Each structure stands twice: as structure tokens, then as C-alpha cells.
């Protein structure tokens, strides 16, 4: 069963990183890709997938495709893995 993760994305950052969590629990993700033609979204999904140790195709955006605030769906990770991201 897929799990959902709230993310605040920052495109055109200095480096690709998971920078922690916001007070509301959203994961802070910074990517170097520009928000053009879906490149930043793909980079966010790839970075989260790598951090969780799941394939890139196991992470997809279900809400917020054109927003900095996104909801990702992750297949193959458990809730403990998601909670520990960014801590």
C-alpha cells in the first residue's frame, strides 16, 4: 500500500539535499534542477527515492505538480522510514 509524504520543494538550489522538516511536518527538499518541463519534480522524486532506498518509479507526485508544496506517494517504504527522513 502506498504511503503519502508532504514535501516543500526548492528548485534551483545550490545542491540536491533533504534539508530537514518544517514545523508542519513537511519534508524540505532542495534540488538544483530548474522548474521547467518537470525537471525539478523528477529531481525531487529521484532524491526522495534514493534517500528511502526504493526505485525512482516507486515515488510519484499526486498533488502539487506546479507548486512548491507537494504530496508524494511512495511504494515500498514503511512509515518509520518516512518519519526518519530529514531528521
C-alpha contacts under 8 A as a table, 3 or more apart, distances in Angstrom:
res1	aa1	res2	aa2	distance
1	X	75	X	6.60
1	X	76	X	7.93
2	X	73	X	5.94
2	X	74	X	5.25
2	X	75	X	4.51
2	X	76	X	7.24
3	X	73	X	5.53
3	X	74	X	5.20
3	X	75	X	6.52
3	X	77	X	7.60
3	X	78	X	7.59
3	X	79	X	7.34
4	X	71	X	6.54
4	X	72	X	5.51
4	X	73	X	4.54
4	X	74	X	6.22
5	X	26	X	7.59
5	X	27	X	7.76
5	X	71	X	5.59
5	X	72	X	5.08
5	X	73	X	6.38
5	X	74	X	7.52
5	X	82	X	7.28
6	X	25	X	7.58
6	X	26	X	4.92
6	X	27	X	6.27
6	X	69	X	7.33
6	X	70	X	5.84
6	X	71	X	4.56
6	X	72	X	6.34
7	X	26	X	4.99
7	X	27	X	4.60
7	X	28	X	6.03
7	X	29	X	6.83
7	X	68	X	7.93
7	X	69	X	5.79
7	X	70	X	5.10
7	X	71	X	6.07
7	X	72	X	7.23
8	X	26	X	6.14
8	X	27	X	5.97
8	X	28	X	5.01
8	X	29	X	6.16
8	X	68	X	5.53
8	X	69	X	4.61
8	X	70	X	6.31
9	X	28	X	6.17
9	X	29	X	4.90
9	X	30	X	5.83
9	X	31	X	7.55
9	X	44	X	7.24
9	X	68	X	4.92
9	X	69	X	6.38
9	X	70	X	7.42
10	X	13	X	6.41
10	X	28	X	7.77
10	X	29	X	6.25
10	X	30	X	4.67
10	X	31	X	6.25
10	X	68	X	6.67
11	X	30	X	6.08
11	X	31	X	5.09
11	X	32	X	5.87
11	X	33	X	5.82
11	X	34	X	5.58
11	X	35	X	6.15
11	X	40	X	5.98
12	X	30	X	7.78
12	X	31	X	6.10
12	X	32	X	4.40
12	X	33	X	5.34
12	X	34	X	5.12
12	X	35	X	7.64
13	X	16	X	7.14
13	X	30	X	5.75
13	X	31	X	5.40
13	X	32	X	4.67
13	X	33	X	7.62
14	X	31	X	7.56
14	X	32	X	5.97
15	X	30	X	6.85
15	X	31	X	5.98
15	X	32	X	5.41
16	X	29	X	7.64
16	X	30	X	5.37
16	X	31	X	4.27
16	X	32	X	5.79
16	X	47	X	7.43
17	X	29	X	5.97
17	X	30	X	5.27
17	X	31	X	6.59
17	X	47	X	7.48
18	X	27	X	7.37
18	X	28	X	5.86
18	X	29	X	4.59
18	X	30	X	6.30
18	X	47	X	7.90
18	X	48	X	7.96
18	X	85	X	7.81
18	X	86	X	5.84
19	X	27	X	7.70
19	X	28	X	5.25
19	X	29	X	5.92
19	X	30	X	6.95
19	X	86	X	6.16
20	X	27	X	6.08
20	X	28	X	5.39
20	X	29	X	7.75
20	X	85	X	7.57
20	X	86	X	3.96
20	X	87	X	5.87
21	X	24	X	7.88
21	X	25	X	5.67
21	X	26	X	5.56
21	X	27	X	4.59
21	X	28	X	5.44
21	X	86	X	5.82
21	X	87	X	7.20
22	X	25	X	5.22
22	X	26	X	5.30
22	X	27	X	6.48
22	X	28	X	6.74
23	X	26	X	7.44
27	X	85	X	7.51
27	X	86	X	6.50
28	X	86	X	7.47
29	X	44	X	6.82
30	X	44	X	7.66
31	X	40	X	6.69
31	X	43	X	6.42
31	X	44	X	6.56
32	X	40	X	7.61
33	X	39	X	5.98
33	X	40	X	4.86
33	X	43	X	6.73
34	X	39	X	6.41
34	X	40	X	5.53
35	X	38	X	6.26
35	X	39	X	6.03
35	X	40	X	4.87
35	X	41	X	7.34
36	X	39	X	5.84
36	X	40	X	7.02
38	X	41	X	5.22
38	X	42	X	6.19
39	X	42	X	5.14
39	X	43	X	6.17
40	X	43	X	4.98
40	X	44	X	6.15
41	X	44	X	5.10
41	X	45	X	6.29
41	X	61	X	7.81
41	X	65	X	7.21
42	X	45	X	5.18
42	X	46	X	6.09
43	X	46	X	5.03
43	X	47	X	6.03
44	X	47	X	5.23
44	X	48	X	6.21
45	X	48	X	5.29
45	X	49	X	6.02
45	X	56	X	6.64
45	X	59	X	5.65
45	X	60	X	6.37
45	X	61	X	7.60
45	X	72	X	7.91
46	X	49	X	5.06
46	X	50	X	6.10
46	X	56	X	5.29
46	X	59	X	7.63
47	X	50	X	5.16
47	X	51	X	6.21
48	X	51	X	5.10
48	X	52	X	6.20
48	X	59	X	7.52
49	X	52	X	5.18
49	X	53	X	5.91
49	X	54	X	5.11
49	X	55	X	6.01
49	X	56	X	5.35
49	X	58	X	7.13
49	X	59	X	6.17
50	X	53	X	5.00
50	X	54	X	6.34
50	X	55	X	7.39
50	X	56	X	7.41
51	X	54	X	7.97
51	X	85	X	7.55
52	X	77	X	6.82
52	X	81	X	6.73
52	X	82	X	7.66
52	X	85	X	7.84
54	X	58	X	6.36
54	X	75	X	7.88
54	X	76	X	6.48
54	X	77	X	7.18
55	X	58	X	5.38
55	X	59	X	7.61
56	X	59	X	5.88
57	X	60	X	7.05
58	X	73	X	7.88
58	X	74	X	5.62
58	X	75	X	5.01
58	X	76	X	6.97
59	X	72	X	6.56
59	X	73	X	5.67
59	X	74	X	4.62
59	X	75	X	6.60
60	X	72	X	5.50
60	X	73	X	5.39
60	X	74	X	6.79
61	X	64	X	7.19
61	X	65	X	6.57
61	X	70	X	6.87
61	X	71	X	5.95
61	X	72	X	4.48
61	X	73	X	6.26
62	X	65	X	7.57
62	X	70	X	7.65
62	X	71	X	5.73
62	X	72	X	5.68
62	X	73	X	6.41
63	X	70	X	5.56
63	X	71	X	5.06
63	X	72	X	7.19
64	X	67	X	4.78
64	X	68	X	7.00
64	X	69	X	5.90
64	X	70	X	4.37
64	X	71	X	6.48
65	X	70	X	6.80
67	X	70	X	6.56
74	X	77	X	6.60
77	X	81	X	6.31
77	X	82	X	7.28
78	X	81	X	5.44
78	X	82	X	6.66
79	X	82	X	5.10
79	X	83	X	6.15
80	X	83	X	5.08
80	X	84	X	6.18
81	X	84	X	5.27
81	X	85	X	6.47
82	X	85	X	5.41
84	X	87	X	5.62
